[in-house]
Amino acid sequence: MSGNTITHDVAAAGERTGTTRGTSVTHHRAARELGLRRSEFDLAVHLGRVRTVGGDAGGGRRVPRDEIDRVRAADGFPEALRAAVRAVGTTEGAALMDVTTARFTRLARLGLLVPVKFYVNRYRAVVWLYLAAELQQFRTDERNTALLKGRTPEGLREQLGEGLDLRPRNWRGRHLGFLLRQADDPWARAAAVASLLDAAEISDVVTDPYERSHLRRFRPARAVHGSPGSPAAQLAEEIVTAGDPDEVDWLRSDLAAVVATARRHRPAPRPAAHGVPHLPGPEPRPRETAEPVPPEGENAAPRAARQPGRLSGLFGRLRRRES
């Protein structure tokens, strides 16, 4: 083992239990071995720079040992990896691009700068984060010089005046790419698309309740922003749910297609055709109920034909009284 690899006997012993665990490590362990903070590591996974695999018995995703070796062997490790996952906010991003924060925000609202993360701060304001490497690349591209120094074109100014803000939509598109990369099953891919639609849209596209239930099993977990039902949580929910009509239409069409593919691959489970099997146990006691009134009409059966046992007992008691 390389001298740069951190080893712990207890952790190594735990990883030898099972095939997947013996050849992979947890996210926390992988982040330490790659010299990254957990938030940096999560972003590296998000960007596809570190590959993960599903855990045993439905456990959390893990990082293969050979993937850690591959990342560590890359040129410029670890500085290059840290630079690739460095995320900055508006103020720092504007400084990197040598523009004002107002111009930076305009570029982001126009969709020219794509956020990679967001969070809701204690003032209930959305804070968008961007990859520093992408901002620097945008700045050095000569085609963007007019956008960085000149006056914003009139057409773009009109869109901004009408309230255009593509930051949430661009984040959703980027996030969907991440979810699809993590999906190892056709139903998981369908659930990734469904995760950006509200429940009403999903029900309208996926009309089979058993398929909707199966989708929920694969639904990716959402990041927590505040306590459930809080203003911060509601604001985050608005961001992660598609709202633009054309975006909703595109996602609905995509959802219908991926569900059809998943259905062909493996139909969603549903109850057995003959219902729940009978389980052995004590026979139920009959309930004492009032005699049903026979239906009227020519097809109604006579009471004697319907209850011969009760009438036979009644005739026997009358004979004993007469004797």
N, C-alpha and C positions, 0 to 999 in steps of 0.2 A: 504493500500500500504506500502511496506517495507520502513523503514527509510533511506535505502541506495539508493533508487531510486530517480533520479533527476526528478522533475516535473516542468512543465511550463504551466500555465493556458492557454495561447494563443495556444501553440502547442497541448495541450490536447483537446481544443475545436475544433481545425482543424481536429484532428484524429477521432472525433466522427461523421464526415460526411461520411456516407456510411459504409457498413458492413466491407469491408477489411480495410479501414482506421481507423475504430473504434477499430480493434483488432490487428493492426500492426503499425509500425513506419518506418520512412525513415532510410536509411543507416547512415546518419549523426547523427541522434538522437540515433540510436542503438549503434554506436561507442562511443558516449559520455557516455551512460549508462553502457557500458561494460568496460569503462576506457581504450579504445584503440585509438591510432592515426588512422586516416582514412586509411593509407596504411596498417597498421596492421589488421584493420577490414576487408579490402578488401581481404587480404590474408587468413584470417580466413574463409571467405565465400568461397574463392577459394579452400581451403582444405576441405571443408565440415564440418567445426567445428561450423559454424553458418548457420542455415537453412533460406532460403529466399523464398518468394512466389511472384507470379506475382501481379502487382498493378491493380487497377480498371481502366477500359476503356483504356487499353493499356499503362498505366503509368509504371514508373520504378518499379523494384522489391522492395519489402519491407520485413521487419523482423517481424514475428508474436510476439506479446507480450509474449505469453507463451514460445517462444523460448528464449527470453531474460531471462525470469525467470529460465528456465532450465540451461542455461549457468552460470548464477550467482550462482545457487545452487550447482554447481559441486565442488568437493573437490579441494582445493588449489586455488580457484578463488580469485583474478585475476592473481596472479603470474604464475600459471600453464598455463593459456591461453596465456599470453604474451610470455612465454618461447616457447610455441608450434608454435608461428607465428614469432619468431625472425629469420630474414634473414640476412645473412652476405655475404660479398664479398670474393674474393680470399685471400687477405692478412689476414683478420680476421679469415677466415675459416682455413687457414693453421696453424695459431697460435692455434686454438682450437684442431686441430688434431696433433699438435707438429711435423709438417713436413715443408719442405721448400715450398715456393710458386711454384717453378718449379715442384716439385713432386705432389703438389695439382692439378696443371693444367693438368699434365699428367693423373692423376686418373680421372679427370672430362672429358677429351677428350676421354678416353677409355670407358666412360659411366658408371663408377663405382660410380660417384657422380652426382646426377641429379639436375640441376638447377630448381628453382621454379619461378624465375622472371628474367627479363633482362631489360636493358635500354641502350640507346646510349648516351655517354657523349659528351661534347663539342668538344672533339678531334676526334669525329666520331669513337670511339672505343666501342665495345660491352662489357658491364659490366654485368657479370652473378652473380646472388645471389642464395644462397643455404640456406636451413633450418639448423640452428645451431643444432637442436635436432637430425637431421639425420646424420650430420657430427660426432657428439659425439657418436652416436650409432655405426657408422662405425668404429670409433677408438677403441671402447671397445670390438668389436667382434674379438675374437682370430684368426678367420680364415683370417683376413685381416692383420695380423702382418707382414707377408713377404712383402706385398705391401707397407706398411708404412715404413719399416726399411731396407728391403733387396733390392737387385738389381732387376729392372723391368725385368720380363721374356723376353727372346729373341723374342718370337712370338709377344708379345705386343709392344716391341720396334720397330719391323719391321712395324707394323700397324701405329704406330705414325710417323715413318719415311715416310710412304706413304701418310701422311696428314690426317689420321683418326681424326675426331672430331665429337663426338656424342652429344655434348651439344645442338645444335639446335634441332636435332631430338628428344632427350629425353625431351626437354622442350615442343615440340609440342605434344608428347604423353601425357604428364602430363596436358597440357592445354586442350586437347581434352576431357580428363576425366572430367575436370571442366565444360566444355561447355555441356557435356551430362548430368551431374547432374542438370544443370540449365534448361534443355530442358523439357518443360511440354507438348509438342505436337510432334507427329511423324514427322511432317514437320520441326519442330525446331531441332529435332535430325539429320535429313538429312542435314539441313543447317549447323549444327555444323561440320559434317564431310566435307562438301563441302568447309567450310571456310579455310581448310588447303590445298586446291588444287587451281591451277590457272584456269583462265576462260576457257582455251582451253580444259583442262582435264574434267572440268564439262560439257562443251558442248558435248564432245565426249561420256560421260556416260549418261547424261540426254539430250536426243535428242529433247524432246518436249519443244518448247519455252515457253509454258504456265507453265509448271512445273518448268523450270528454273526461270521464273519470280516469281513464288510462293516461290521458295527457297530464292530468294533475299529478300523477305518480312521478312523472319525469320533469315536472316544472322546476326550473333552476331557482335556487334561493336568491332572494333579493337582499341587497345590502340594507342594513338597518339605519334609518335616519330618524332619531328621536323615538319616543315611546309610541306604541300603536295608537292611532287616532289623533295624535298631536298635530299642531300646524306644520311642524317640520316634516313629519311623516306624510301628511297630505300633500305638501309641496313636492316632496320627492316622488310620490306616486304619480303626480301629474307629469313629471319629467320622464319617468320610465315607461309611460303609457302613450302610445301614438295618438296624436290628436288631429294632425293635418289630414283633410279628406283624401288627398291623393296618396299620402303615406299609408293611411288606413286601407285604402283600396288595394294598394300593392301588397300589403301584408296579408290581407284576406285572401287574395289570389294565391300568394305563396303558401299560405297555410293549407288551403284546399289541395294544392298539389302535393305537399309533403305528407299530408295525412293519407292521401290516396296511395302514395308510395309505401308508407308505413303499413297500411292496411294490406297491401299485396304481400309485403314481407312477412307480416305476422298479424292476423286479426286481433283486435282488442278482446280480452277475456270477457266472458259474460256468463250468467247462471246456466246450469245444465238445463236441457230441454224439458226434462220431467220434474223440475223443481228440486227442492231440498230433499235429500234421501232420508228415509225414515230411520230413526235411531232407536235401538232397543230400550225398553223401559216399561214401567207399569202402565197397564191399560187405563185410559181415562174413564172416570166414573160417569155414567149417563146422568144428564141433568133432568130434573123433574120439571116438565113444562106443561102448560095447558094444552088440551087437545086442539089440534088445528081444525079450523072450520073448513069443510070441503068446499071446493070452488063450485059456483053455480054453472048450470048449463048441461046440455045433453051428454057431454063427455065426462061429467063428474062421476067418480066411482062411489058406489054405495058405502056407507059407514061400516056395514058388516063385512064387506069384502076388504076394506082397508085395515080393519082392526079385529081379525077373528079371535085372537087370544083373549082380549078383554071381554068380548061378548060371550065366549065359551065359559069363562069364569062366572059371569053374571048369571047365565042360565043355570049353572050348577048350584049357586046360592039360592035361586028361586025354587028349585026342585026340593032342596033340603027343607025349606020353610013349608012347602006344601005337604011334605010327608010328616 
